[in-house]
Amino acid sequence: MSGSEKVVIVGGGVAGLSCGQRLHQAGVPFTLLEGDDKPGGRVRTDEYEGFLLDRGFQVLLTAYPEARRSLDYNKLGLCAFTPGALIRSGGKFHRFVDPWRQPLQGFSSLFSPIGSFADKLRIAKLRSKVCRGSLFNIFHGPERSTLLELRELGFSPPIIEQFFRPFFGGVFLDSQLETSSRMLNFVFRMFSSGNVALPADGIGQIAKQLAMGLPKDSIQYKARVQSIEENRVSLTGGEEVEGAAIVLASGGEATARLVGKSFGPHHRRAVTCLYFRAQKSPLNEPILVLNGEGTGPVNNFCVPSLVSRRYAPPDQHLLSVTVLDDQNTVNLETAVLEQMRHWFGDQVKHWSHLRTYRIEEALPHQIAGRPPVFAQGKIRQGLYLCGDFCTQGSLNAAMYSGRLAAEEVAGDLAKVLV
């Protein structure tokens, strides 16, 4: 088959890899163009001084339906977080765990100062509500902001500020909780139905597994796309690649550049992740720590090397700090360490900084009532689009979007051949 009869996928992130996976399953040949030297896009893990550094704190929710469809969990060696969280509030840490997963500790959480007893009953009611029915009903049901939804459900201001804002603010990278209530219901269902996990060798193993399942030589690395025109993709080095169809799986900013539409910064959410090394972990279990005090730059903290020991050398630990809305922080590292000293004491003096990752296009905006700038699927004859920014911002959505684009492309090409 000639090159012009192949599908050209632009972008080797999870959406593009998932598109390639489905095309391969359908027997449709393709070439995937990736500008970097490895697959994954945002879902990458760097090796640095014996540590595994994910490009921003990311987790896999094992209940994600697309992940279950596309990934081999056993080969990923998934390692789970403790269900629930430690919440920093009033100068102390308070355990707030899932009573369905940890009944004994969950019972004690009923008497913690995080929220009222009525709030905890409302959480059980919310869990029951979101786990009923289909995901279709969730994404086509009534919509408002996450904050308004929580208020309408009757949750008290203390539990919203101490738990929901740092927890879902970290998930959505949205400290104002403007994100659609549909995403709240979906994500709460995923948390309720499965584990929060990391692959043993880093989040990048997800992309690596998808890439390894594609035909040999189907991915062309360091292939930076300059422009697209009709059925032709032009690379920065002067090479041109023709295809029977082109699938853009390159993220919102690159898509805007390639198709000629403006895509302002208000359509994306950024996040900053700082990594530190320490000989001693300030925690004794793989649990997420949330900032329920509403002060300081840190939104959440964890120790990935307690989830999987492979994240750090044998005699050290990897510490992860996630910061939202840090644009006005002059010296972020100093401010973070000062807050950590308030939390964990003098041991923080022995921490050393490894790397800071600023992810400018970490997630799309998902504000209630605002449709995506770009729609999933065909945008003109022979040109298709996929990615979490045109559906719902999540790893699951990226995989789902890639699969749908592949199925639409395969269907259209089959019609041409008839």
GIURFEN-V320439 format. One record per pair of residues at least 12 apart in sequence whose C-alpha atoms are under 6 Angstrom apart, sorted by the first residue. I is the first residue (numbers start at 1). J is the second residue. D is the distance in whole Angstrom. If there is no record, write none. Layout:
<<I | J | D> <I | J | D>>
//
This chain:
<<4 | 242 | 5> <4 | 243 | 4> <4 | 244 | 6> <5 | 243 | 6> <5 | 244 | 5> <6 | 29 | 5> <6 | 30 | 5> <6 | 243 | 5> <6 | 244 | 6> <7 | 30 | 4> <7 | 243 | 5> <7 | 244 | 5> <7 | 245 | 5> <7 | 246 | 6> <8 | 30 | 6> <8 | 31 | 5> <8 | 32 | 6> <8 | 243 | 6> <8 | 246 | 5> <9 | 32 | 5> <9 | 246 | 6> <9 | 247 | 5> <10 | 33 | 5> <10 | 248 | 5> <10 | 249 | 5> <10 | 250 | 6> <11 | 33 | 6> <11 | 34 | 5> <11 | 249 | 5> <11 | 250 | 4> <12 | 34 | 5> <12 | 39 | 5> <12 | 40 | 6> <13 | 40 | 4> <13 | 41 | 4> <14 | 40 | 6> <15 | 249 | 6> <15 | 387 | 5> <15 | 398 | 5> <15 | 399 | 5> <15 | 402 | 4> <16 | 249 | 5> <16 | 402 | 6> <18 | 399 | 5> <18 | 402 | 5> <18 | 403 | 6> <19 | 402 | 4> <19 | 403 | 5> <19 | 406 | 5> <22 | 403 | 6> <22 | 406 | 6> <23 | 406 | 6> <31 | 218 | 5> <31 | 219 | 6> <32 | 219 | 5> <33 | 220 | 5> <33 | 223 | 6> <34 | 221 | 5> <34 | 222 | 6> <34 | 223 | 5> <35 | 221 | 6> <35 | 222 | 4> <35 | 223 | 5> <35 | 224 | 4> <36 | 222 | 5> <37 | 221 | 5> <37 | 222 | 5> <40 | 207 | 5> <43 | 204 | 5> <44 | 204 | 4> <45 | 202 | 6> <45 | 204 | 5> <50 | 313 | 6> <51 | 311 | 5> <51 | 312 | 5> <52 | 311 | 5> <56 | 273 | 5> <59 | 197 | 6> <59 | 198 | 6> <60 | 196 | 6> <60 | 197 | 5> <61 | 195 | 6> <61 | 196 | 5> <62 | 194 | 5> <62 | 195 | 5> <63 | 190 | 5> <63 | 193 | 6> <63 | 194 | 5> <64 | 396 | 6> <66 | 396 | 6> <66 | 400 | 6> <76 | 199 | 5> <77 | 199 | 6> <77 | 200 | 5> <78 | 197 | 6> <78 | 198 | 6> <78 | 199 | 4> <78 | 200 | 6> <79 | 197 | 5> <79 | 198 | 5> <79 | 307 | 6> <80 | 196 | 6> <80 | 197 | 4> <81 | 196 | 6> <81 | 197 | 6> <81 | 286 | 5> <81 | 287 | 6> <82 | 286 | 6> <82 | 287 | 5> <83 | 97 | 6> <83 | 98 | 6> <84 | 96 | 6> <84 | 97 | 4> <84 | 98 | 5> <85 | 97 | 6> <85 | 287 | 6> <85 | 288 | 5> <85 | 289 | 6> <86 | 289 | 5> <87 | 289 | 6> <87 | 290 | 5> <87 | 292 | 6> <88 | 291 | 5> <88 | 292 | 5> <89 | 292 | 5> <89 | 293 | 5> <96 | 109 | 5> <115 | 158 | 6> <115 | 159 | 4> <119 | 155 | 6> <130 | 185 | 6> <130 | 189 | 6> <131 | 189 | 6> <138 | 182 | 6> <139 | 182 | 6> <143 | 181 | 6> <144 | 180 | 6> <144 | 181 | 5> <144 | 368 | 5> <145 | 178 | 5> <145 | 179 | 5> <145 | 180 | 5> <145 | 181 | 5> <145 | 368 | 5> <146 | 177 | 5> <146 | 178 | 6> <146 | 179 | 6> <146 | 180 | 6> <146 | 181 | 5> <147 | 177 | 5> <162 | 292 | 4> <166 | 290 | 6> <166 | 299 | 6> <178 | 367 | 5> <179 | 366 | 5> <179 | 367 | 4> <179 | 368 | 6> <180 | 366 | 6> <180 | 367 | 5> <180 | 368 | 4> <200 | 308 | 5> <224 | 236 | 6> <227 | 258 | 6> <231 | 243 | 6> <245 | 382 | 5> <245 | 383 | 6> <246 | 383 | 5> <247 | 383 | 6> <247 | 384 | 5> <247 | 385 | 6> <248 | 385 | 5> <249 | 386 | 5> <249 | 387 | 6> <267 | 364 | 6> <267 | 365 | 5> <268 | 361 | 6> <268 | 363 | 6> <268 | 364 | 4> <268 | 365 | 5> <269 | 361 | 6> <269 | 362 | 6> <269 | 363 | 5> <269 | 364 | 6> <270 | 359 | 5> <270 | 360 | 4> <270 | 361 | 6> <270 | 362 | 5> <271 | 324 | 5> <271 | 359 | 5> <272 | 322 | 6> <272 | 323 | 5> <272 | 357 | 6> <272 | 358 | 4> <273 | 321 | 6> <273 | 322 | 5> <273 | 356 | 6> <273 | 357 | 5> <274 | 320 | 6> <274 | 321 | 5> <274 | 356 | 4> <275 | 319 | 6> <275 | 320 | 5> <275 | 354 | 5> <275 | 355 | 5> <276 | 319 | 5> <276 | 352 | 5> <276 | 353 | 4> <276 | 354 | 5> <277 | 317 | 6> <277 | 318 | 5> <277 | 351 | 6> <277 | 352 | 5> <278 | 316 | 6> <278 | 317 | 5> <278 | 351 | 5> <279 | 316 | 4> <279 | 317 | 6> <286 | 306 | 5> <286 | 307 | 5> <288 | 302 | 5> <289 | 301 | 5> <297 | 323 | 6> <298 | 323 | 5> <299 | 322 | 6> <299 | 323 | 5> <300 | 322 | 5> <301 | 320 | 6> <301 | 321 | 5> <302 | 320 | 5> <303 | 318 | 6> <303 | 319 | 5> <303 | 320 | 6> <305 | 317 | 6> <305 | 318 | 5> <363 | 393 | 6> <364 | 389 | 5> <364 | 393 | 6> <372 | 390 | 5> <374 | 390 | 5> <375 | 390 | 5> <376 | 390 | 6> <377 | 405 | 5> <386 | 401 | 5> <386 | 402 | 5> <387 | 401 | 6>>
//
